[in-house]
Structure formats: C-alpha cells, structure tokens
Amino acid sequence: MTRKVRVIEDDEECLKVITYPLERLGYEVIASETGRRHQLAMAERADFVIHDTDFRTLTRWR
C-alpha cells in the first residue's frame, strides 16, 4: 500500500523541491499550492502533511 503525503506550499519551485524526492521514494504526493485548495482537497486522506507556515491566502495578515 502506497503511503500518501499532502504537501502544501504556495511557491511552485519549493513545491517541486519537496515533492520530487518523496515521489522518488515511492510516496503518493497530494500537492496543494494554497491553503484554500488544501481545504477543498481535505476529502482525500493522507498519512502525513508537510506544509508552509505562511498562509497569506487564509488570513488577512501580511
């Protein structure tokens, strides 16, 4: 059974840097570019989550 990893990162290059090695190790990566997309994709379960700590799309803080 393939383990699923959810990666939430708004920077496209960082997202690639994080997801590529995980995919090479055999993980199924569920990538979300924004926190809002992550909220919409929560129906698909993951074994663990890696996320960015700066969710400007979810808050009004800048």
Secondary structure as UniProt FT lines:
FT   STRAND          4..8
FT   HELIX           12..24
FT   TURN            25..26
FT   STRAND          28..32
FT   HELIX           35..40
FT   TURN            41..43
FT   STRAND          48..51
FT   TURN            56..58
//
